[in-house]
Amino acid sequence: MRKLLFVISCFCLVLQVFAQTKPWNKSQDLFWTQGDNASTLPLTFLEENRGLRSWEKGKSTLVFSPLINFEGGVFDDLLMTGHLGAQLEMQAGKKLYVKLGAMAGSNQVDDGSFWEYNYKLATSAPYYMAFHPLFDLDAVVSYSPNKIFNLQAGVGEFQLGNGQRSLLLSDVGKNYPYAALNTKVWKLKLLNLYQFFKENTTTGSLNKYAATHYLSVDVTPNFELSLFETVVFQPTDTTWNRGYELEYLNPLLFFRPAEYGLGSSDNVLLGLNANYKLGHHLIFGQFIIDDGAVTELLNRTRWWANKFGVQVGVKGNLLNDKLHYSTEVNAVRPFTYSHLNTTQNYGNRGFALAHPAGANFVESYTRVQYEYNETLMFNFTFMHLLRGGENDREDFSSGTDPYQAYTERENEYGYTIANGGALRRTRLTLGAQYELVKKIQLVVFANGILMNDRVEQVNTTAVGLHFGVKTNLWKSNSYSF
């Protein structure tokens, strides 16, 4: 059995060759549809009438799609980016799906700010554009031998939950190699996700791994409850090179007892996700806990290690499903997702794996989209964020940045949300999108942006325009924060 697990782990390691690829993730962004469970890993199969060139033989289909991404942003200066590429997809019946895509181009973005991601700089700036690298690949393989199992392998990022944000696992950061097993039996759905992360340091790059379990139960036809657990661990330390821990490859293992049994200091997080459908609306929520003690909570000591977060939201469709709305509130305690060092925190390549604000914040986020017709869509977003950590230094943390060790704190008690210097940010966007070519989801778009930041007595306002033309087959996170 251990030999089989070792072979599987070796196969997963090979996937790291595709370090810059991303799996296909439909970005039409119409929130959700009845009967579609958006809280589990999606099965990636071809949609009808997609692609400009296709070839069919028997039950096999081959589709070619060009990829375009030209974006610009005007605030104090004009920043531009341009990428061109192609995507090839193949589907054999209902069992096998394979995709390979590539894009290349150039951008006018300061390398120090965006190419080598700096958490503090990017999340404290009044705006930013998360452009693609100069060259990017996209590869994924999805195989369903029967109605029970689905296996996926590739390099990319995924989101667990139905909110615009996720406190469990989000897709707003950089991609990573992964292998996944989806199992569906009766009213139970189990996702086993094995992830391979990397961190850049002053001495080079370091590997770190994670294993995630996500068990969903359809309690009633309208109510779904999901249990989440993940463990982040470093493959090497000063005394041992253990690679991908074989114990964590067990798809039915509880990570916390296994961690204690291994005598390790690995980072284990637990969480809940709940969805309740009410007509054309969905009430959703999440809870994440990184650490804590009940006695400290009851005594209201504001202990630093009471690390948890909560999400509550609702979304749905109105006006004959032409108006789509989503509104939510997220709050995360200080020091959540952080650990002793960057090879054990809940992050990848400088990005938080959950909410892009890190921790030590409370946020209200609302998004509305209106489909005027089949080709024209209007959108509006509102975000208000209260986050601490503006007074943090390289050797001092108030629990905001997951990439600062929790040992760099000043006190044991007295930590509240937004401690350490508060940032109050309000962001409004209003824009439109027009679909030029439906088969490749080619759209032209423009968004006006108004940002206001307040830090102590300093009040800063920025007004700008984000515009471009792109194929929605390729994901973009520009101005998502």
Secondary structure, DSSP 8 states (H G I E B T S, - for coil): -HHHHHHHHHHHHHGGG-TTB------------TT--TTS-------TT-SSEEEEETTEEEEEEEEEEEEEEESSSEEEEEEEEEEEEEEETTTEEEEEEEEEEEE---IIIIITT-HHHHHHSS-------SEEEEEEEEE-SSSSEEEEEEEE---BSSSSS-SSB-SSS--EEEEEEEEEETTEEEEEEEEEEEEEETTEEEEEEEEEEEEEEESSSSEEEEEEEEEEE-SB-SS-B--S-GGGG-TT--HHHHHHHHT---EEEEEEEEEEEETTEEEEEEEEEEE--HHHHHTT---TT-EEEEEEEEEEEETTTTEEEEEEEEEE-TTTT--SSTTTSSEETTEESS-TT-SSEEEEEEEEEEESSSSEEEEEEEEEEEE--TT-BTTB--S--TTS-GGG-S-SS---TT-SS-EEEEEEEEEEEEEEETTTTEEEEEEEEEEEEEETTEEEEEEEEEEEEEETTS---TT--
